[in-house]
Amino acid sequence: MNFNLNDTAPCGTDHRYVVIMAGGKGERFWPVSRQATPKQLITLLGTRSLLQQAVDRVLPIVQASHIFVITNVVQAPAVRQQLPELPSENIIAEPCGRDTCAAVTLGGAIAASRDLDAVIAVLSADHLIPTVETFRQTLLDAFTLAGQLDVLITLGIRPTEPATGYGYIQLGEPVAENKSFHKALRFVEKPNLETAQKYLASGDYRWNAGMFVWSCDSLFKALSIHQPVMAKAFQRWKNAATQSWKKLDATLEAEYPGITKISIDFALMEKAQNILAADANFLWDDLGSWPALTRHLQHDSNGNCSNTHCVTVDAKNNLIFDTRKTTPRSLISLLGIHDSVIVFTDDAALIAAKSESQRIKEIVAKISADPEFKNLI
């Protein structure tokens, strides 16, 4: 693979930008998450929401004015309330959801309207990354490389188990400029267990975490080749953003409903030939469902974990999560309950088998069809 060096110097602070994708329907962590406050806007671990943590992670290396959050019209007010450190206009509400290619194109267009030499990191709002300093160093290295080379960089996470819920990236040879970055040989959709076990054993595969770094120029070139319709939208949205935010809003309202839904993986990453993958070694979790929290909460001797005080008898491997603000604190007792998720809020409760946690959206759908309780979604 041949990479073309740009004439620009390695990416400095002035040219670093971050686009954080913060949409979602709030289904998987119901009843704590809702449509207006999905997973990234609630506090599951620590004292800050996942979105706030995502911004906290990059603020030391990227100016606040260079951080954009792409969300939707329902969630935009809560996003602005949670992120007072960002300029209000940096919270961009998509008129409707059109998958990640549209969101990435929009973020790139806005960054390009500010700085044609911008190098952009595209991140998700709902990831948990405990090893923050290692993450920052990986991002800084990616910024530098993307500022020097005509490449599209994806951050690959070293797998710790044969997970079947993630896509995978096969690593090729390292690039000369930085041995932590490799040619990406191929992207693989979510494999079955046997295939995932082979990937883990080979050592050549990384989880596809959906985090990317590229220059505006490289993004536009790739769109022009593989998604020419979106490349034209990039130009229009950049020009609109250059004129005014009001002009951009009006342009998006007119154009967004007609955009074809497609992910950035299908649109670009599985087609382009100039893909690099960072061999990232920071800890990462996308917290895809309630049971994922058990990886980050303290367990008792029977495998129960909770964010509140519990009394258990013959209860094993349960997750108990309570967000009620009762005074004095409510006591939760479990007797003979195994392998369950038990969640309380002020207006709803969930009791589910861990093995069925991916079906919570069915509960949400049923509630949304009930006029008496649809306000709970």
N, C-alpha and C positions, 0 to 999 in steps of 0.2 A: 504494500500500500504506500502510495506517495502522498505526502502531506505538503501543502504549500505554506511557507512562512509568510505571515503578513508583515507589513513594514512597521507596524506599531510595536512599541516596547511592551514588555510583560505587563499584564493588567494591574494598574494601580487602583487605589481606593476610589479615585474620581470616576473611574469607568466601570466599577462593579455595581451590578444591579441584581435584585432578587425579585422574582415573581412567585408568590405563594398562592397555590390553588386551594380555595376554601369553600367548596360547595358541599353537596351531600344532602340526603333526605332525613337524616336523624332516625333511621330505623333500627340499626343493629344494636344500639345501646338504649333503646326504649326500655323503661319509661323515663330514664334520666334525660336522654336526648329527645328532642322534638324537632319538627320541621324548622322552626325559627331558631332553635339552638341545638344543632346536631353535634356529633362527637367532638369536633374540634373546638366548639365553644363552651364545653362543659369541663369541669375540673374532676378528673378521674384519679390522678396521682399528683401529689404535691399540692401547692397552693395557687397554681396558675393553670389556666386552660391550656389545651394542647396548642391552640393557635398562638396564644401569648408566649408559650415556650418556644414555638417555631421562630417567632420574631426575636425573642431573647437570644437565641443561639446565633443569629447572624448580625445583630446590632454592633458587636465589637469590631466586625470586619467590613460592614457595609453601612453607609450613611442611611439614617432613617428616611430621608427624602428620596432615597433610591430603592425603597422597598414598596412593592405594589401587592395588593391582595385582590385576587379575582374571586368574587363571591356572587351571590344572586340578590334580587331585590328584596326577598323575604328576610335574608340574614344580614344584609348590609348594615342596618341600624345597630344590631348587636356587635358586629365586627368593629364599627367605628367607636362604640362605647368601650370595647375592650382594649382598643389600641390608640389611646389618645396621643401617643408619641409619634404616630404617623400623620402626615398631612391628610386632611379629610378627602381630598381629591385622589389620593393614592389608594382608596378603597373603591374598586370598580365593580359595579353590579351588572352582571350579564342579564339581558332582558329575559333569556330563557336558556336552559341548559343545552349545550351542543357538544358535549364531551371535551376531551383534553386538547385536541388539536386546535380547536377554536380558542380555547382559553390561553394556550401557549402563544398562538399567533397574536392575540390581542395584547398579551403582556409584552411580547417582543416589539409590537408596533408602538406601544406607549413608551417603552424604553428608547426606541430609535428616535421618537419625536423629541426626546430630551438630549440624546447623545448618539450620534452615528457610530461612535467607537465603543458603544456599550457592550459589555460581556455580561451575560445573564445566567443566573442560577435559577432553575425552575424547581421549586420544592413543594411538598405537600404540607397542609396545615395540621394533619392528624397523626403524625408519626411520633413515636417516643424514641429519643436518642440520649441515653444516659451518659455516654462518654463524649461530652460536648467538645472538649479541646481537640480530641482526635478528629471529630467531624469537621471542626473549623479548619484544621490543617489540610484535610482532604479537599475541602472546598477551595481554600486558597491555592493549592497546587492546581486544581482544575481551572480556576480563574486564570492563572498564569499561562497554562498550556493552551486554553481556548483563546487567549489574547494573542498567542504566537502562531497558532496553526489553524488551518481551515478544517476544523473537526467538529463533530457532535459528540459530546461526552456524556456518558451515563454512569451513575455511581452503582457499582455492583457490590452487594453485601455477601460476605462469606457465610454460606449456610451452616447452621448448627444442627440441623435435623433434615430428614427427607420430606420437607414440606410440600404438599400438593396444592396449596392455595396460592402459591406465587409463580410468576413467570421466571424463567432462568435465562442467563446470558452465558455463552461459552467463550472463554478467554483464549486469545491467540498469543502471539509473541508480544513481549513488552516493547514499547517505543523507546527510542534512544534518549529522548529528552527527559523522561521520567519513568523509571522502571516500575513504578506503582500503577502505570497506565498501560493497558494492553489493547491490541486490536480486538474488536468484538467480532467473533466469527459468525455467531448466529443468535437469534432470540428464539426462545422456545416457550410456547404457551404452557399453562398449568399442566404438569405431567401426572400420570398415575403413580401410585406408590412405588412400584417396581422400578420405573424409570427414574423417579426422584432419588431412590436409593443408589442407583448407578451414578447419577450426577454427583451425589455427595461423595461417593467413594473415589471418583475420578480426580477430584480436586481441581478440575478445569472449569467448573460452573459456579456462577454467583447468582444470588437472588436479584431479580429486577425490581428495585425499590421505587422506580418512577421518579427519580431525581436526575436532572440534566443540567449541563452547563455548555453554553455556546456563545459565540459572538452574534450580534445582530446580523452582521454580514453573512456569516455561515448559515444562520437560520433562514434568512431570506433566499440564499442560493439553493438550499435544500428544498424549500417550499416551491421555488420556481421550477425545479426539476421534477419533483414527485407530487406536488399538490399545487398546480398553477392557479387554480381558482382561489386557494387560500393566500397565495403570494400576492394576487391582485387585491385581496381584502386587506392584507398587511399594508400595502401602499396606501389604500384609501383611509384606513384607520390611523395610520401614522400622520397623514396629511390633516385629517380631522382633529387629531389630538394636538397637532402643532398650532392649529387655529384657536381652539378653545375646548374646554371640557364639555360645554354645552353642545358644541358642534359634534363632538365624539358621541355623546349620549344619543343625539338625534340620529346619527349615522347607524349606531348599533341597533337602535329601536327599529329602524327601517330594514336592516340587512340580516340581523341575527336569526330571525325565524326561518329564513330560507337556507341556512347553512346545513350541509349534510353532517350528521353526527358521525364522528370517527375519532378514535383515540390517537394520541401522538405516536404510540408504538406502531400501530398499523399504518398510519399516514407517512411516517418518516423513518423511525428507527429500524423497522424490518426491511426497508428498501435502500437506504443510503449506504454508500460504500466507505464513507469516511467516519465510521463510528469507532470511538475509543471507549473502553470501560475502565473505570477506576477500580482497582482491587482494594476496596475500602475495608478497614478492619475496626471501624467503630461499631458499638452495639446499637442495634436497631430493631424496632418492633412496630408494625403498623396497627396493632391493637384492633384486629378485625372483628372481634366478638367479645362478649362478656368473659368467657373462660380465659381469654388472653391476659386479663388482669391478674390471674393467679400467678403468672410468671414474675410479678413485680410486687406482690403483697406477702407479708410474713405469714407462714403456715403454722398451725399448731401440730401436735404430735399425730393427729389423725388426718392431716392434709386439708383442714378447713382454713380458709383465709377470709378476712373481713376488714372493713374500715371502721368498725364499731365494736362495742362490747357484746359478746355472745356467750351463752351457756349451751354446751352440747352434751348429749348422751347418745352413744351409739350412732354418731353422725360422722360421716367421712367424706372428704374431698368435695366440700361445698364452698361456694363463693357467696358471701353475704355482703351486700352493699346498701348502706342506708344514708340517704341525703336529707331526711326529715330534720327539722329544726325544733324538735320538741324539747321542753324544759320541765322537769328533769329529763335526762336522756332516756329514751326507750330501751328496754332490755329485750333482746331477741334470743329465743330459746329454740333449739332444734333437738328433736327426738326421733331417732331411727331414719333420718334423712341422709341419702347418699347421692353424690355426683350431681348436685343441683346448683342452679343459679337462683338466688333469692334477692330481689331488689325492691327497696321501698323508696317512694317519694311522698310528698305531702298529699298528692291526689291520686296516686296509683301504686300498684304493686305488681311484680312479676315473679312467678315461680315456674321454673323450667328445668328440664333435664339438660345437663351440659351438652349432651350429644345432639340435642335438638336446637341449640342456640342459634344456628344459622337460619332457623325458620321463624324468628321473631317477626320478620316482615309480614308473615301471614297473620299474626296477632294484630299488627298495626293496620293492615288492610281491613280486617274485620271490624276494628274499632272505628276506622274512618267511615265505614258504611252505616254506623249507628248514630243517628242524630243526637242522641242523649250524651254520647261520650266522644264524638269526633273532635271536640276541642282539646282532647288529651293527646293528640298527635302533633 
